[in-house]
């Protein structure tokens, strides 16, 4: 009884740390501490479960296997997190999210044989199995696409196939409770698992371009819901709380991202989100572009009153966040106001640019969300775009044939001068040409972002 009471207190403390940690993650200056607080609560809950949880009055067995698994997982996780580059962070997030979905599905598979079919918990198991399997398979495909190992793929009628698979999953789940033989029930259960994995693959496979951040957020919410089902199954408050927090936060973020992309959540759920239409709106070059030299760029920036920097995936690839911060400080020493315009889906995952700039100690108050940035862009003397493409493409406003038409963008064309740093004139992640590059006030500054910014800083010092 004493052990049970202590475990209940531990679970309460763990739940509170999750809530506090999530709250602290909302601010860059407390995010690191919030992550540690939530991790400490999770560690406390795990240890409390191992040593204090009782099954029919008996403590847990096989502690050697449990701690061996914990050690292997911890070493693998820490090693991967320490070695990963910031450019590969979206892939790692997808992979780790997929592992969470796999755990939820495995819990259902293991526990299914321990409950009679008429037990209400079987419904929770099925939900955990389906959602977890979809999240696992979808996240692994997302990982492959982000890493460039899997290409977009779709076929005619794929939306109908996806809906048929979902319908089959529902029908087979209902059939489980119709008094079939034990062998038939087992076969149906594993068929549902297989169909869920197939749906997860087909759901993510056609998705491409700037749509991927929304998919990552949605899959993350799926994993949270699956984990919450596991918490309900085991009557584990801390697991339930953690799953609910992840699920609800992921869902809210998904909706916000959909609004930022001007997409409907319904299209995400049936797997018709982007991808196949990207090539349709590609088009050819729309005119001639104008190049600008480093020295001329330095003059434009050094004598400006306000400069707004638009970071994109090219900044992440070059790991140029520290270089842009150094340039920012040099310009501010000359009296130039420097701010950063952050599009909600810039990069490959939600908040990608915020994480990069926070790593370089860029003050959070300098980061402008899209609406605030668009209000200030018209007053900017110069905009410096670092590897961003689709999120500054005017086609989203002017070309109904474009696959990104209707997506809110950063209206950089309203600034007095636009300087775009890219490696080449290749299209962005959505695979379409950018009208901005051919506008009269736009100048192209080619090269690796970090090298260009370092040389640009040196040039500014000589102005």
N, C-alpha and C positions, 0 to 999 in steps of 0.2 A: 504493500500500500504506500509506504513512504517513497519507494522508488517510482511508483506510478505518479505520485504527486509531484515529485521533483521533475519527472519527464514532462509533465503538463506545463510546469513553469518554464522549462527549457524551450518547449515548443512556442509558448507565448512570447518569450524573449526573442526567439528566432523570427517569429512573424513580425514583431515590432521592428527588428533590425532591417527586415526586407522593406518595410514601409518607409522607414527613415532613410535607408540607402537610396531608394527610388526617388525620394524627395530631394536628397542631396545631389543626385545625378542631374537634376534640372539646371544646375548652375556650374559653369566650368571651374570656378574657384573651390567648389566643394565636391566635385564629381569623383576625384580620386579617393577622397576620404569616404564618400558614400559607398563606393565599390568595396572598400576594405571592411566597412561596417557590415554590409550585407554578406560578404564572404565569411566574416567572423561568425555571424549568426548561423549561416549554413553549416560551418564546421562544428559549432556547438550542437546543432540539431542532429548531425550525423553521429557524433560521438555519444550523445544522449541516447539515440536509438540503439546503437550497437551495445551499450553497456546496461541500459535500463529497460529496454522494451522486452515484454514477456509474451510468449505464445503459449496459451494454455498453462500459464504459470511457470513456464520454462524459459530460461534465457536463450538468446540466439546461439546457435552452434556454428561450427566451421569458421571461427574467428580468423584463423590463419588464412583461409581463402579470401575472406572479406578484406583483411588488411593488405594482402598481396595485390588484390584488384585495385584498392585505393592507391597503393603505392605506384603501381604501373600507370594508372590513369593520371595521377598527379604529376609524375615525372614527364609523361608524354605531353600533358597540357602545358606545363610550365616551359618545357623545352620549345614547343611549337610557338607559344606566345612570345618568348624572348627572341626567337630567330626571325619571326615573321616581319616583313617590311610593311610599312604603312600602305604601300600600293596593293599589297596582298591581303590587307585586313578584311575587305568584304568577303573574299573567298573563305577566310578562316571563320568569320561569323556564320556564313552559310553552312560550313562543315560542322561546326560545333552545334548549331541549331539542329542539323540533321541527326546528330548523335542523341540529342534530347528527345526528338520524335521517335527514334529507334528504341530508346529506353522505355518510353511509354507503351509502345507497341509490344515490346518483349514482356512487360509486366502483365499485359492482358493475356498473352499467349501462355505464360506460366500459370497464371491464376485461373484460367478458364476451366481447367479440369477439377478445380477445388470447389466449385459452386454448382448447385442444381440449376437447371435452365430456368425454372420459374422464379428464381431469386432475382430481385430487382437489380442487384449488383451486376448481373450479366449485361444489362443494357449499358451501364457505365463502362464495362469492359469493352463492349463493342464500339462505343464512342471513342474510347482511348485507342483502341486498335486501329480504327479507320483514320482518325485524325492524325495519330502518331505516324502511321505508315505513309500517309500522304505527305506529311511534313518531312519525313526522312527521305523519301524518294525525290520529292521536289527540291529539297535543299541540296542534295548531292548533285542533281542536274544543274541547279543554280551555281554551285561551286565550279562545276566543269565549264559552264558558259562564261563565268567571270574570269576563269583562268585561261580561257581561250582553247580549252581542250574539247569542247562540244559546240557545234554550230547550231544556229536556229534551224528548226525543222517543223514543217506543218504540211497538211494535206487537205484536200477538199473534203468538207464535211466533218472536220475534226471536232467542231463544237458539238455536233450531233452525237458523235462517238463518245465524247466526254460525258454528255448528259445521259447517254445510254448506260455507261459504266456506273455512274452515280445511281441511276435507277436500279441497276442490277444489284448493287451493294445493298440498297434499301430492301428490295424484294427478298434477297437471300437472308438478310438479317431477320426479317419477319418469319421466314420459313423455319428458322432455328427453333421457334416456339410452337411448332405445329405437331409435335409428338413423333418426330422422326427417330430412327434408330440411333444408337450412340455413334456408330461408324459414319452414318450420314451427317449427323450434327458436326462431327469433327471435320469431315470433308468440306462442309459448307463454311465452317469457321475459317479454315485455311484458304478457301477460295475467296472469301471476303478480304482476307489479308492480302492475297495476291492481286486482286482487282484494285485495292486501295493503292498498292505500290505502282501499278500500271497507271492509275489516274494521276498520281503524283508526278510521274514522268511526263505524261501527255499534257498535263496542266502547265508545266514550266517550259517544256521543250520549244514551243513556238515563240516564246517571249524574248524580245531583244530590245536593243536600243536603250533609251533613257528610262524605260519602264521598269528595269530591274530593281531599283531601290524599293519600289512599291511591293514587288513580289517578295523580297527579303523580309520586309516588315510584316507582310501577311503570313508568311510561313512561320515567322517568329511567334505570331499570335496563335497559330495552330498548335505549336509546341507547348505554349503556355496552357492552352485549354486541355490538351492531352495530359499534361502533368497534373493539372487540377483534378482530372478524372481519377488519376492514380492516387492522389491525396484523399479523395472521397472514398475510393475503394478500400484503402488501408486505414481510414478514419484518422488520418495524419494531418493535424491542423497546419503545421508549418509547410508541408508539401502543397496542401490545398491553397494556402495564402499565396505562396510563391507562384503557383500556376495561375491563379486568378489575376495577380498583379501583372505577370508577363502577358497573359492573354488579353486583358483589358487595355494595357498600355500599347501592345502591338496593334490591336484593333483600332484604337484612337489614332495612332500614328499612321496606319494604313489609310484611314479615311482622310486625314490631313494631306497625305501624299497624293491620294487620288484627286483631291481638290486642286492641289498644286499642278497636277498633270492634266487637269480637266478631263479625267476619265471616270467612268462609273465603276463602282465596286462589283456590279453584276458582271461586267465584261471580264474582270479579273477572275471571278469565281468560275466562269465557264471556259477560261483559257483562251480568250480572244484578244489578249492584251499586247498590242504592238507586233513586233517580230516580222510576220509575213508581209506586212504592208510597207515596211521600211524601204525596200528596194523600189516600190512603185512610185514613190515621190522623190526619188533621187535626182533625176535630171542631170544635165551636163553643166559645164561651167557657164555662168551667166554673164560673163564679161571679163574685163582685165582687172587684176588686182595691182595695188601699188605697194612697193617695199619701202621700208624706212631703215636708215642706218642706226647703229647704236648711239653715235654721237648726237644725231638729230633727236632720237628718242630721249636722251639725257637732257637736252635743252628744253624739249616740250614739258617734261616732268618737273625739272628744276625751277622753271619759271611759271609754273601753274599755281593757282591759289588752292584748288581742290583736285585731288586725284582719287579716283575710286578704282580699286583693284578687284577683278572678278576671277577668283580661283576656280580651277576645274581639274579634271582628272590628269591633264598634262602636268600640272603642278605636283600631283601625287607621284606620278611615274618618275619624275626627275628628282623627287625628294627635295623640293626647292622651298619648303616652307620657311626654313631658317634664312635663306637668301632673300626672300621677299620681305621678311621682317627687318633685315639689315637695311635694305633699300628704303623701307618705310621710315626707319629712324633717321637715315641721312636726309630724306626729303623733309621730314618734320623739323630737323635742325635748321633747315633753310626757310622755315615758316610755311611750308606746304601742309595743308590738311589732308591726311590720308585715311581712307576708310575702305572697308571690304564689303562687297555685295555678295550675299550668299543665297543661291537658289536652293530651294528645299530638296531638289533631287540632283544637285551637282555631285559628280563622283559616281561611286558604285554602290553606296549604301546610305541610309538616312544619317545625316549629320557628319558625313565623311569629311567635308571641308572644315567644319568646326573642330573636329578632332585633330586634323593636321595643323591648323593654325594655333590651337591650344598647346600642341606639342612644342611649337616655336615661341611660346609665351606672348603671342599677340593679345593685347588687352581685349577682353570680351566686348567692351563697350564700343569698340571700333567695328564690330561685325553688324551689318545691316541686313535684316530680313528682307525678302523680295519687295514687299509693299513699300517699306521705308526706303529701300534703295532706289526704287523707281521714282519716288518723290524727290530724291536728291540728284539723280543722274542728269537732269536737265541743267543743274547748276554746276556740274563738274566741268573743269577745263580739259581734263583728259581721263580716259578710261583705259586701264591696262588689263587686258584679258590674258590669263595665263592657262592655256590648255582647255578652256571651256568652249563648247561648240554648240550643242543642241539647245542649251538653256539661254543662248543669246541670239538664236536664229530668228530673224523677223518673219520668216515663212510661217511661223506659228500664228501670226496675225494677218498675213496678207495672201497666203496661198492655200485655198481650200483643198487642193489636191495633195497637200503635204501630209504625211502620216502624223506629224506633230501639230497639225492645225488645231487651234483652240487651246493649246497648252500655254498657261501664263509664263512669260519669259522676263528676263532682265532687259529693260528697254535701253540698252547701251547706246543705241543710235541717236538718242537725244542729247548726248554729251557733245561738247565742241569738237573733240578729237577722240578717235578710237584707235588704239594700238593693240594688235592681236599677236601674241606670241604662240607659234605652233612649230612643230618640227617640219611639217610639209602642208600641202594643200589637200591632203586626204580628208574624206568626210569623217564626221564624228561617229560616236557609238551607234547612233540611229541609222547610219549609212546614207545620209542625205547631204546634198550641197548646202552651204550656208550663204544666204544672200548678203549677209552683213559684210563678207570679205570683199565684195565688189562695189560697195558704196563709196562715194567720193571722199567722205571724211575718214574712211578706214585705211589704216596702213598696216602691213604685215611685217612682223619682226621674226624671222625664222631662226630656229635653233633650239637646243635643249634648254629648258626653262631655268635650271640652276646655273648653267654656264652663262646664259644671257643675262640673268639677274646679277650675277657676280660681276660681269663685265660692265653692266649698266651702272652698278654702284660705283665702280672705279671711274666711269665716265662722268657721273654726277659730281664726284669730288673735284674734277678738273674744270667744271663749268664755272 
